[in-house]
Amino acid sequence: MLEKMEKIMEENTEQIENTTVEEDSSDGIKQLREEYKKLKAENKEFKANAMNNALSSLGLTADKGLGKAVTKLYDGEVTVDAIKDFVAQEFGEVSSSEQPSEDVVSNVVEAQSRVEQLNKIGVNAEPQDVSAEFLKFVKSSDTKPRDSINAKLRMMDTLKEQNK
């Protein structure tokens, strides 16, 4: 009888230990699931940032056009070279309108420098006084008589138009 009691006690203690282990393991599993969800969300965020950076270095945006298609279709390593190869295979080369060439960039820089130089000079291209320019042209020794007469006639027509 004593043996039966010991057996029953051992079974009861095993059942008690098993229930506490199961409760602990369910809490552990719950914590692991929460941690997994958290890490999965962080990984998704990091991949999105890496994809945006890689696309911007290729001259694309993740919101529009080819960049949007790449973000939906591409599921590989998120590096610039890998994405560039994928775009070349799936869509052909990146068009020049989406990726500015070095010639366009250099032309823009040259044009900006020319504009800055002209602003420094600050000379107005229009004559300050039309009548002074007219007299200078008519009295010039280099002006041919025909050109002088033509200029006088045009000036008379211009004055008539202004007086109307």
Number of C-alpha atoms within 10 A of each C-alpha: 6 7 8 9 10 11 12 12 12 12 12 12 12 12 12 12 12 12 12 12 12 12 12 12 12 12 12 12 12 12 12 12 12 12 12 12 12 11 12 12 12 12 12 11 12 12 14 15 13 16 23 19 18 21 23 15 13 18 16 20 20 19 11 9 11 17 21 14 14 21 17 9 11 15 10 9 12 18 13 17 12 14 21 18 13 18 18 12 10 11 13 11 12 15 12 10 8 14 13 12 11 9 9 11 11 11 11 12 11 12 12 12 12 12 11 12 11 11 10 9 9 9 8 7 6 7 9 9 8 11 11 11 11 15 13 12 16 19 10 11 9 8 12 12 11 9 12 17 12 13 16 15 12 12 15 12 11 11 11 10 9 8 6 5
